[in-house]
Amino acid sequence: ASSTERTSRRSGDGAGPAVQQRLQPPHLGHLALLPFVMLLQMILLTGISLLLSSITAILHDVKNVVRIVMRLLFYFSPILYGFEKINKLPDSVVALYTLNPFVGILELNRAIWFPDELSHAGISWVSAVLPTIVLSFCLFALGWSVFARLERAVLKEL
């Protein structure tokens, strides 16, 4: 077979419409959200880092609890599955699920690279991302205040 025949076979001519739709490149408007997602993720992770670093320096057993909580957050985040699977559960479970701040960040990343992902899940962009924005800024403020309050005690421990 010639190289053009192999290329046409690999191009997805026999693939279903769902596969062809997922293989479309992201729209530039969706890629414009990437800096926003990165900034939001930075704010969230900075807040968590400030909070945990100051507490862990004083209470050494916190690192064991953090390991367990991180594992739970991994399984309760849409890393391995999309929001469409969670959306089939009762509304109270979905509302509790969206309180995980990593849900909005991961769904935004998925929506950037697979633009129709949120609409296929049957949810609005705001309901998926608004809790993440609020929780990210709240965790940042909490982390900043705890770090500022415990800074001297942490320096004495080190």
VEXMIKE-336812 format. One record per residue: residue number from 1; residue in three letters; x, y, z of N, C-alpha, C, O in turn. Coordinates in pm, whole numbers, plus 50000, padded with zeros to 5 digits. Example, Ala and Ser with C-alpha at 12.3 -4.5 7.8 and 13.67 -1.06 7.14 Angstrom:
<nodes>
+-------+-------+-------+-------+-------+-------+-------+-------+-------+-------+-------+-------+-------+-------+
: kolpa : vomar :    nx :    ny :    nz :   cax :   cay :   caz :    cx :    cy :    cz :    ox :    oy :    oz :
+-------+-------+-------+-------+-------+-------+-------+-------+-------+-------+-------+-------+-------+-------+
:     1 :   Ala : 51319 : 49431 : 50780 : 51230 : 49550 : 50780 : 51320 : 49670 : 50780 : 51424 : 49668 : 50846 :
:     2 :   Ser : 51285 : 49775 : 50708 : 51367 : 49894 : 50714 : 51290 : 50003 : 50787 : 51341 : 50114 : 50804 :
+-------+-------+-------+-------+-------+-------+-------+-------+-------+-------+-------+-------+-------+-------+
</nodes>
This chain:
<nodes>
+-------+-------+-------+-------+-------+-------+-------+-------+-------+-------+-------+-------+-------+-------+
: kolpa : vomar :    nx :    ny :    nz :   cax :   cay :   caz :    cx :    cy :    cz :    ox :    oy :    oz :
+-------+-------+-------+-------+-------+-------+-------+-------+-------+-------+-------+-------+-------+-------+
:     1 :   Ala : 50084 : 49882 : 50000 : 50000 : 50000 : 50000 : 50088 : 50124 : 50000 : 50192 : 50127 : 50065 :
:     2 :   Ser : 50045 : 50224 : 49927 : 50124 : 50347 : 49921 : 50103 : 50428 : 50048 : 50014 : 50400 : 50128 :
:     3 :   Ser : 50188 : 50527 : 50066 : 50179 : 50609 : 50188 : 50050 : 50689 : 50192 : 49998 : 50714 : 50301 :
:     4 :   Thr : 49996 : 50731 : 50076 : 49871 : 50805 : 50077 : 49753 : 50716 : 50116 : 49660 : 50762 : 50182 :
:     5 :   Glu : 49758 : 50587 : 50076 : 49651 : 50496 : 50116 : 49656 : 50471 : 50266 : 49552 : 50466 : 50331 :
:     6 :   Arg : 49777 : 50454 : 50322 : 49789 : 50433 : 50466 : 49742 : 50556 : 50542 : 49679 : 50544 : 50647 :
:     7 :   Thr : 49773 : 50676 : 50489 : 49732 : 50799 : 50555 : 49581 : 50811 : 50554 : 49522 : 50852 : 50653 :
:     8 :   Ser : 49517 : 50777 : 50441 : 49371 : 50789 : 50435 : 49304 : 50687 : 50524 : 49196 : 50714 : 50578 :
:     9 :   Arg : 49365 : 50570 : 50543 : 49306 : 50471 : 50634 : 49318 : 50517 : 50778 : 49228 : 50492 : 50859 :
:    10 :   Arg : 49427 : 50585 : 50811 : 49446 : 50633 : 50948 : 49367 : 50760 : 50975 : 49351 : 50796 : 51092 :
:    11 :   Ser : 49319 : 50828 : 50875 : 49254 : 50957 : 50895 : 49116 : 50945 : 50955 : 49056 : 51047 : 50989 :
:    12 :   Gly : 49064 : 50826 : 50971 : 48936 : 50810 : 51038 : 48819 : 50801 : 50945 : 48706 : 50830 : 50985 :
:    13 :   Asp : 48842 : 50761 : 50820 : 48731 : 50752 : 50726 : 48625 : 50656 : 50778 : 48506 : 50681 : 50760 :
:    14 :   Gly : 48665 : 50547 : 50842 : 48569 : 50449 : 50892 : 48527 : 50475 : 51035 : 48447 : 50399 : 51090 :
:    15 :   Ala : 48579 : 50580 : 51097 : 48545 : 50609 : 51236 : 48405 : 50668 : 51243 : 48356 : 50732 : 51150 :
:    16 :   Gly : 48342 : 50646 : 51357 : 48209 : 50699 : 51379 : 48211 : 50849 : 51398 : 48319 : 50908 : 51412 :
:    17 :   Pro : 48094 : 50914 : 51399 : 48089 : 51061 : 51412 : 48140 : 51109 : 51547 : 48194 : 51220 : 51556 :
:    18 :   Ala : 48123 : 51029 : 51654 : 48171 : 51073 : 51785 : 48323 : 51079 : 51788 : 48381 : 51170 : 51847 :
:    19 :   Val : 48388 : 50982 : 51724 : 48534 : 50981 : 51720 : 48584 : 51095 : 51634 : 48679 : 51163 : 51672 :
:    20 :   Gln : 48520 : 51117 : 51518 : 48562 : 51225 : 51431 : 48543 : 51360 : 51499 : 48624 : 51451 : 51480 :
:    21 :   Gln : 48436 : 51375 : 51578 : 48411 : 51500 : 51647 : 48518 : 51525 : 51753 : 48562 : 51638 : 51769 :
:    22 :   Arg : 48559 : 51423 : 51825 : 48661 : 51437 : 51928 : 48798 : 51467 : 51869 : 48882 : 51526 : 51937 :
:    23 :   Leu : 48822 : 51428 : 51745 : 48952 : 51448 : 51684 : 48968 : 51586 : 51622 : 49076 : 51619 : 51572 :
:    24 :   Gln : 48863 : 51666 : 51624 : 48874 : 51800 : 51569 : 48961 : 51886 : 51660 : 48955 : 51873 : 51782 :
:    25 :   Pro : 49042 : 51972 : 51601 : 49129 : 52057 : 51684 : 49047 : 52158 : 51763 : 48937 : 52195 : 51721 :
:    26 :   Pro : 49099 : 52203 : 51878 : 49024 : 52301 : 51957 : 49017 : 52435 : 51884 : 49107 : 52471 : 51808 :
:    27 :   His : 48910 : 52506 : 51908 : 48889 : 52638 : 51851 : 48980 : 52737 : 51923 : 49006 : 52720 : 52042 :
:    28 :   Leu : 49028 : 52839 : 51853 : 49118 : 52936 : 51916 : 49052 : 53009 : 52032 : 49120 : 53050 : 52126 :
:    29 :   Gly : 48920 : 53026 : 52026 : 48850 : 53089 : 52137 : 48858 : 53006 : 52264 : 48866 : 53059 : 52374 :
:    30 :   His : 48855 : 52874 : 52246 : 48868 : 52785 : 52362 : 49011 : 52786 : 52415 : 49032 : 52778 : 52536 :
:    31 :   Leu : 49108 : 52794 : 52326 : 49248 : 52799 : 52369 : 49278 : 52928 : 52445 : 49372 : 52932 : 52525 :
:    32 :   Ala : 49200 : 53032 : 52421 : 49219 : 53157 : 52494 : 49186 : 53141 : 52642 : 49229 : 53222 : 52724 :
:    33 :   Leu : 49111 : 53038 : 52677 : 49080 : 53011 : 52817 : 49197 : 52948 : 52892 : 49198 : 52947 : 53015 :
:    34 :   Leu : 49295 : 52896 : 52822 : 49406 : 52825 : 52885 : 49482 : 52911 : 52988 : 49510 : 52860 : 53097 :
:    35 :   Pro : 49517 : 53037 : 52959 : 49583 : 53118 : 53063 : 49495 : 53139 : 53186 : 49545 : 53140 : 53299 :
:    36 :   Phe : 49364 : 53155 : 53165 : 49271 : 53168 : 53279 : 49272 : 53042 : 53364 : 49276 : 53050 : 53487 :
:    37 :   Val : 49270 : 52926 : 53301 : 49271 : 52799 : 53374 : 49402 : 52783 : 53449 : 49404 : 52738 : 53564 :
:    38 :   Met : 49511 : 52820 : 53385 : 49641 : 52808 : 53451 : 49652 : 52903 : 53570 : 49707 : 52867 : 53674 :
:    39 :   Leu : 49599 : 53024 : 53556 : 49599 : 53119 : 53666 : 49512 : 53070 : 53782 : 49551 : 53079 : 53898 :
:    40 :   Leu : 49395 : 53019 : 53749 : 49305 : 52966 : 53852 : 49369 : 52848 : 53924 : 49358 : 52836 : 54046 :
:    41 :   Gln : 49435 : 52762 : 53851 : 49503 : 52648 : 53911 : 49619 : 52695 : 53999 : 49643 : 52639 : 54106 :
:    42 :   Met : 49690 : 52798 : 53955 : 49800 : 52852 : 54036 : 49749 : 52911 : 54167 : 49811 : 52892 : 54272 :
:    43 :   Ile : 49637 : 52983 : 54162 : 49579 : 53041 : 54283 : 49535 : 52931 : 54379 : 49561 : 52939 : 54499 :
:    44 :   Leu : 49470 : 52829 : 54327 : 49425 : 52718 : 54411 : 49543 : 52647 : 54475 : 49544 : 52625 : 54596 :
:    45 :   Leu : 49642 : 52611 : 54397 : 49755 : 52535 : 54449 : 49843 : 52618 : 54542 : 49902 : 52564 : 54636 :
:    46 :   Thr : 49854 : 52748 : 54517 : 49929 : 52835 : 54608 : 49859 : 52844 : 54742 : 49924 : 52838 : 54847 :
:    47 :   Gly : 49727 : 52858 : 54742 : 49652 : 52862 : 54867 : 49666 : 52733 : 54946 : 49688 : 52736 : 55067 :
:    48 :   Ile : 49654 : 52619 : 54877 : 49669 : 52490 : 54944 : 49812 : 52474 : 54997 : 49832 : 52425 : 55108 :
:    49 :   Ser : 49909 : 52515 : 54919 : 50050 : 52503 : 54961 : 50080 : 52590 : 55083 : 50146 : 52544 : 55176 :
:    50 :   Leu : 50032 : 52714 : 55083 : 50054 : 52801 : 55198 : 49990 : 52744 : 55323 : 50049 : 52747 : 55431 :
:    51 :   Leu : 49870 : 52692 : 55309 : 49798 : 52636 : 55423 : 49868 : 52512 : 55478 : 49894 : 52502 : 55597 :
:    52 :   Leu : 49898 : 52419 : 55389 : 49956 : 52292 : 55434 : 50101 : 52305 : 55478 : 50143 : 52235 : 55570 :
:    53 :   Ser : 50178 : 52391 : 55415 : 50318 : 52404 : 55453 : 50333 : 52460 : 55594 : 50418 : 52414 : 55670 :
:    54 :   Ser : 50251 : 52558 : 55629 : 50263 : 52614 : 55763 : 50209 : 52519 : 55870 : 50266 : 52511 : 55979 :
:    55 :   Ile : 50102 : 52448 : 55840 : 50047 : 52354 : 55938 : 50136 : 52232 : 55953 : 50155 : 52183 : 56065 :
:    56 :   Thr : 50190 : 52181 : 55843 : 50274 : 52061 : 55847 : 50405 : 52086 : 55921 : 50458 : 51995 : 55984 :
:    57 :   Ala : 50457 : 52208 : 55915 : 50581 : 52237 : 55986 : 50561 : 52231 : 56137 : 50655 : 52200 : 56211 :
:    58 :   Ile : 50441 : 52260 : 56183 : 50413 : 52258 : 56327 : 50357 : 52123 : 56370 : 50402 : 52067 : 56471 :
:    59 :   Leu : 50262 : 52069 : 56295 : 50200 : 51940 : 56326 : 50249 : 51838 : 56223 : 50199 : 51835 : 56110 :
:    60 :   His : 50345 : 51757 : 56260 : 50412 : 51667 : 56165 : 50321 : 51554 : 56115 : 50348 : 51498 : 56009 :
:    61 :   Asp : 50216 : 51520 : 56188 : 50127 : 51411 : 56147 : 50032 : 51450 : 56035 : 49965 : 51364 : 55977 :
:    62 :   Val : 50025 : 51577 : 56004 : 49934 : 51625 : 55900 : 49972 : 51565 : 55764 : 49885 : 51543 : 55680 :
:    63 :   Lys : 50100 : 51538 : 55743 : 50142 : 51485 : 55613 : 50078 : 51350 : 55584 : 50054 : 51318 : 55468 :
:    64 :   Asn : 50050 : 51269 : 55686 : 49982 : 51141 : 55666 : 49836 : 51162 : 55626 : 49783 : 51090 : 55541 :
:    65 :   Val : 49771 : 51259 : 55687 : 49632 : 51290 : 55652 : 49625 : 51347 : 55511 : 49533 : 51316 : 55435 :
:    66 :   Val : 49722 : 51431 : 55475 : 49724 : 51491 : 55341 : 49736 : 51382 : 55235 : 49671 : 51391 : 55131 :
:    67 :   Arg : 49815 : 51282 : 55260 : 49832 : 51172 : 55165 : 49698 : 51102 : 55140 : 49664 : 51070 : 55025 :
:    68 :   Ile : 49622 : 51078 : 55245 : 49492 : 51012 : 55231 : 49392 : 51103 : 55159 : 49319 : 51058 : 55071 :
:    69 :   Val : 49389 : 51229 : 55197 : 49296 : 51324 : 55135 : 49329 : 51342 : 54987 : 49237 : 51351 : 54905 :
:    70 :   Met : 49455 : 51347 : 54951 : 49493 : 51360 : 54810 : 49449 : 51238 : 54729 : 49406 : 51251 : 54615 :
:    71 :   Arg : 49459 : 51122 : 54789 : 49412 : 51002 : 54719 : 49261 : 51006 : 54698 : 49211 : 50970 : 54592 :
:    72 :   Leu : 49187 : 51051 : 54801 : 49042 : 51063 : 54786 : 49005 : 51167 : 54681 : 48914 : 51145 : 54600 :
:    73 :   Leu : 49075 : 51281 : 54681 : 49049 : 51383 : 54579 : 49076 : 51331 : 54438 : 49007 : 51368 : 54343 :
:    74 :   Phe : 49176 : 51244 : 54425 : 49205 : 51185 : 54295 : 49085 : 51104 : 54246 : 49045 : 51115 : 54130 :
:    75 :   Tyr : 49029 : 51022 : 54333 : 48918 : 50937 : 54292 : 48787 : 51014 : 54280 : 48696 : 50970 : 54209 :
:    76 :   Phe : 48775 : 51127 : 54348 : 48654 : 51208 : 54339 : 48668 : 51322 : 54239 : 48585 : 51413 : 54237 :
:    77 :   Ser : 48770 : 51319 : 54158 : 48791 : 51419 : 54054 : 48772 : 51353 : 53918 : 48798 : 51233 : 53903 :
:    78 :   Pro : 48728 : 51429 : 53819 : 48704 : 51369 : 53687 : 48833 : 51351 : 53607 : 48845 : 51399 : 53494 :
:    79 :   Ile : 48928 : 51281 : 53664 : 49052 : 51254 : 53593 : 49033 : 51137 : 53498 : 49072 : 51143 : 53381 :
:    80 :   Leu : 48973 : 51032 : 53548 : 48955 : 50911 : 53469 : 48821 : 50906 : 53396 : 48802 : 50822 : 53308 :
:    81 :   Tyr : 48731 : 50993 : 53431 : 48597 : 50993 : 53372 : 48550 : 51137 : 53358 : 48601 : 51226 : 53426 :
:    82 :   Gly : 48454 : 51158 : 53271 : 48402 : 51292 : 53249 : 48284 : 51323 : 53338 : 48232 : 51236 : 53409 :
:    83 :   Phe : 48243 : 51447 : 53334 : 48132 : 51493 : 53417 : 48001 : 51427 : 53376 : 47907 : 51422 : 53456 :
:    84 :   Glu : 47993 : 51378 : 53252 : 47867 : 51319 : 53206 : 47830 : 51194 : 53286 : 47712 : 51162 : 53298 :
:    85 :   Lys : 47928 : 51123 : 53341 : 47899 : 51005 : 53423 : 47847 : 51046 : 53560 : 47760 : 50979 : 53615 :
:    86 :   Ile : 47897 : 51155 : 53615 : 47853 : 51204 : 53746 : 47716 : 51268 : 53734 : 47635 : 51263 : 53827 :
:    87 :   Asn : 47689 : 51329 : 53620 : 47564 : 51401 : 53600 : 47442 : 51309 : 53606 : 47330 : 51356 : 53623 :
:    88 :   Lys : 47464 : 51178 : 53591 : 47353 : 51082 : 53598 : 47311 : 51052 : 53741 : 47207 : 50991 : 53763 :
:    89 :   Leu : 47390 : 51094 : 53839 : 47360 : 51072 : 53980 : 47259 : 51176 : 54028 : 47232 : 51272 : 53956 :
:    90 :   Pro : 47204 : 51159 : 54149 : 47108 : 51258 : 54201 : 47172 : 51398 : 54214 : 47294 : 51411 : 54227 :
:    91 :   Asp : 47087 : 51500 : 54209 : 47135 : 51638 : 54211 : 47215 : 51672 : 54336 : 47310 : 51750 : 54330 :
:    92 :   Ser : 47178 : 51614 : 54449 : 47251 : 51643 : 54573 : 47394 : 51591 : 54565 : 47486 : 51655 : 54617 :
:    93 :   Val : 47414 : 51475 : 54501 : 47549 : 51419 : 54486 : 47630 : 51505 : 54389 : 47748 : 51529 : 54411 :
:    94 :   Val : 47567 : 51550 : 54282 : 47635 : 51635 : 54184 : 47676 : 51767 : 54248 : 47786 : 51817 : 54224 :
:    95 :   Ala : 47587 : 51826 : 54331 : 47619 : 51952 : 54398 : 47737 : 51933 : 54494 : 47824 : 52020 : 54500 :
:    96 :   Leu : 47740 : 51824 : 54566 : 47852 : 51795 : 54656 : 47979 : 51770 : 54577 : 48088 : 51812 : 54618 :
:    97 :   Tyr : 47966 : 51702 : 54466 : 48081 : 51670 : 54381 : 48145 : 51797 : 54326 : 48268 : 51805 : 54318 :
:    98 :   Thr : 48065 : 51894 : 54287 : 48120 : 52017 : 54229 : 48190 : 52104 : 54332 : 48256 : 52201 : 54295 :
:    99 :   Leu : 48177 : 52073 : 54460 : 48250 : 52147 : 54562 : 48398 : 52109 : 54565 : 48478 : 52178 : 54629 :
:   100 :   Asn : 48435 : 52003 : 54498 : 48576 : 51968 : 54484 : 48638 : 52070 : 54388 : 48598 : 52076 : 54271 :
:   101 :   Pro : 48734 : 52150 : 54434 : 48786 : 52256 : 54346 : 48859 : 52204 : 54223 : 48875 : 52278 : 54126 :
:   102 :   Phe : 48904 : 52081 : 54225 : 48975 : 52027 : 54109 : 48879 : 51989 : 53996 : 48922 : 51974 : 53882 :
:   103 :   Val : 48753 : 51973 : 54027 : 48653 : 51937 : 53925 : 48645 : 52045 : 53818 : 48652 : 52015 : 53699 :
:   104 :   Gly : 48631 : 52169 : 53859 : 48619 : 52279 : 53763 : 48743 : 52297 : 53679 : 48735 : 52324 : 53559 :
:   105 :   Ile : 48860 : 52283 : 53741 : 48985 : 52299 : 53668 : 49001 : 52188 : 53564 : 49037 : 52214 : 53450 :
:   106 :   Leu : 48974 : 52065 : 53605 : 48987 : 51954 : 53511 : 48883 : 51960 : 53400 : 48913 : 51930 : 53285 :
:   107 :   Glu : 48761 : 52000 : 53435 : 48657 : 52013 : 53332 : 48688 : 52127 : 53236 : 48660 : 52117 : 53116 :
:   108 :   Leu : 48745 : 52236 : 53287 : 48785 : 52345 : 53198 : 48896 : 52301 : 53103 : 48893 : 52331 : 52984 :
:   109 :   Asn : 48993 : 52229 : 53156 : 49099 : 52176 : 53069 : 49043 : 52083 : 52964 : 49082 : 52090 : 52847 :
:   110 :   Arg : 48951 : 51998 : 53003 : 48889 : 51906 : 52908 : 48807 : 51984 : 52805 : 48806 : 51948 : 52687 :
:   111 :   Ala : 48739 : 52089 : 52848 : 48657 : 52169 : 52756 : 48743 : 52248 : 52658 : 48698 : 52277 : 52547 :
:   112 :   Ile : 48863 : 52283 : 52697 : 48953 : 52355 : 52605 : 48995 : 52262 : 52492 : 48991 : 52301 : 52375 :
:   113 :   Trp : 49035 : 52141 : 52525 : 49086 : 52049 : 52425 : 48976 : 51970 : 52354 : 48994 : 51928 : 52240 :
:   114 :   Phe : 48863 : 51950 : 52420 : 48746 : 51884 : 52361 : 48628 : 51978 : 52380 : 48554 : 51963 : 52478 :
:   115 :   Pro : 48607 : 52075 : 52290 : 48515 : 52187 : 52313 : 48370 : 52150 : 52345 : 48304 : 52223 : 52418 :
:   116 :   Asp : 48319 : 52040 : 52294 : 48179 : 52007 : 52317 : 48158 : 51921 : 52441 : 48047 : 51873 : 52464 :
:   117 :   Glu : 48261 : 51900 : 52519 : 48254 : 51809 : 52633 : 48151 : 51853 : 52737 : 48072 : 51771 : 52783 :
:   118 :   Leu : 48151 : 51981 : 52776 : 48057 : 52027 : 52878 : 47913 : 52024 : 52828 : 47822 : 51990 : 52903 :
:   119 :   Ser : 47892 : 52059 : 52702 : 47755 : 52057 : 52651 : 47702 : 51914 : 52639 : 47583 : 51891 : 52658 :
:   120 :   His : 47789 : 51817 : 52607 : 47747 : 51677 : 52602 : 47713 : 51625 : 52741 : 47628 : 51537 : 52756 :
:   121 :   Ala : 47778 : 51680 : 52843 : 47751 : 51637 : 52980 : 47619 : 51693 : 53030 : 47566 : 51646 : 53131 :
:   122 :   Gly : 47563 : 51792 : 52961 : 47434 : 51848 : 53000 : 47444 : 51948 : 53114 : 47347 : 51967 : 53187 :
:   123 :   Ile : 47559 : 52011 : 53131 : 47575 : 52110 : 53237 : 47620 : 52241 : 53176 : 47672 : 52245 : 53065 :
:   124 :   Ser : 47599 : 52347 : 53250 : 47643 : 52478 : 53202 : 47785 : 52504 : 53249 : 47832 : 52446 : 53347 :
:   125 :   Trp : 47852 : 52589 : 53177 : 47989 : 52625 : 53210 : 47997 : 52686 : 53349 : 48088 : 52657 : 53426 :
:   126 :   Val : 47901 : 52772 : 53380 : 47901 : 52844 : 53509 : 47884 : 52747 : 53626 : 47954 : 52759 : 53726 :
:   127 :   Ser : 47793 : 52651 : 53614 : 47771 : 52559 : 53725 : 47888 : 52465 : 53747 : 47905 : 52412 : 53857 :
:   128 :   Ala : 47970 : 52444 : 53646 : 48086 : 52358 : 53662 : 48207 : 52434 : 53715 : 48291 : 52375 : 53784 :
:   129 :   Val : 48217 : 52562 : 53685 : 48339 : 52636 : 53714 : 48324 : 52735 : 53830 : 48421 : 52762 : 53900 :
:   130 :   Leu : 48205 : 52789 : 53851 : 48186 : 52890 : 53956 : 48228 : 52840 : 54094 : 48296 : 52914 : 54166 :
:   131 :   Pro : 48190 : 52718 : 54136 : 48238 : 52672 : 54267 : 48390 : 52664 : 54276 : 48447 : 52690 : 54382 :
:   132 :   Thr : 48456 : 52630 : 54167 : 48601 : 52622 : 54167 : 48663 : 52761 : 54183 : 48760 : 52777 : 54257 :
:   133 :   Ile : 48608 : 52859 : 54115 : 48660 : 52995 : 54126 : 48646 : 53045 : 54269 : 48741 : 53099 : 54326 :
:   134 :   Val : 48528 : 53028 : 54327 : 48503 : 53074 : 54464 : 48593 : 53001 : 54563 : 48656 : 53064 : 54648 :
:   135 :   Leu : 48599 : 52868 : 54553 : 48681 : 52790 : 54646 : 48829 : 52818 : 54630 : 48903 : 52817 : 54728 :
:   136 :   Ser : 48874 : 52844 : 54508 : 49016 : 52874 : 54487 : 49055 : 53003 : 54558 : 49158 : 53009 : 54625 :
:   137 :   Phe : 48974 : 53106 : 54543 : 49006 : 53232 : 54609 : 48989 : 53222 : 54761 : 49065 : 53283 : 54836 :
:   138 :   Cys : 48891 : 53145 : 54807 : 48875 : 53125 : 54951 : 48993 : 53048 : 55010 : 49042 : 53084 : 55117 :
:   139 :   Leu : 49038 : 52943 : 54942 : 49154 : 52867 : 54990 : 49281 : 52950 : 54985 : 49367 : 52937 : 55072 :
:   140 :   Phe : 49293 : 53036 : 54885 : 49409 : 53124 : 54878 : 49409 : 53221 : 54996 : 49512 : 53241 : 55061 :
:   141 :   Ala : 49294 : 53283 : 55023 : 49284 : 53377 : 55136 : 49309 : 53306 : 55269 : 49379 : 53359 : 55355 :
:   142 :   Leu : 49252 : 53186 : 55285 : 49273 : 53110 : 55408 : 49420 : 53071 : 55422 : 49478 : 53086 : 55530 :
:   143 :   Gly : 49481 : 53021 : 55316 : 49622 : 52983 : 55320 : 49711 : 53101 : 55351 : 49806 : 53089 : 55428 :
:   144 :   Trp : 49682 : 53214 : 55291 : 49762 : 53334 : 55314 : 49752 : 53378 : 55460 : 49853 : 53411 : 55523 :
:   145 :   Ser : 49631 : 53379 : 55514 : 49613 : 53425 : 55653 : 49674 : 53327 : 55753 : 49735 : 53369 : 55851 :
:   146 :   Val : 49659 : 53197 : 55730 : 49720 : 53098 : 55820 : 49871 : 53106 : 55812 : 49939 : 53100 : 55915 :
:   147 :   Phe : 49925 : 53119 : 55693 : 50070 : 53130 : 55678 : 50122 : 53255 : 55748 : 50224 : 53250 : 55817 :
:   148 :   Ala : 50054 : 53368 : 55730 : 50098 : 53493 : 55795 : 50090 : 53481 : 55947 : 50177 : 53532 : 56018 :
:   149 :   Arg : 49987 : 53415 : 55996 : 49969 : 53401 : 56141 : 50073 : 53305 : 56201 : 50121 : 53329 : 56312 :
:   150 :   Leu : 50107 : 53199 : 56130 : 50197 : 53097 : 56183 : 50343 : 53114 : 56138 : 50426 : 53028 : 56167 :
:   151 :   Glu : 50373 : 53222 : 56068 : 50506 : 53237 : 56010 : 50617 : 53233 : 56115 : 50718 : 53166 : 56095 :
:   152 :   Arg : 50599 : 53302 : 56225 : 50702 : 53304 : 56330 : 50717 : 53167 : 56396 : 50829 : 53123 : 56423 :
:   153 :   Ala : 50607 : 53101 : 56420 : 50612 : 52968 : 56482 : 50680 : 52868 : 56388 : 50754 : 52780 : 56433 :
:   154 :   Val : 50655 : 52882 : 56259 : 50719 : 52793 : 56162 : 50869 : 52818 : 56158 : 50948 : 52723 : 56151 :
:   155 :   Leu : 50910 : 52944 : 56161 : 51052 : 52976 : 56160 : 51123 : 52922 : 56284 : 51239 : 52882 : 56275 :
:   156 :   Lys : 51056 : 52921 : 56398 : 51114 : 52864 : 56519 : 51129 : 52713 : 56507 : 51225 : 52656 : 56559 :
:   157 :   Glu : 51035 : 52647 : 56440 : 51041 : 52501 : 56422 : 51153 : 52459 : 56326 : 51214 : 52354 : 56342 :
:   158 :   Leu : 51178 : 52545 : 56228 : 51281 : 52510 : 56129 : 51417 : 52540 : 56187 : 51518 : 52518 : 56120 :
+-------+-------+-------+-------+-------+-------+-------+-------+-------+-------+-------+-------+-------+-------+
</nodes>
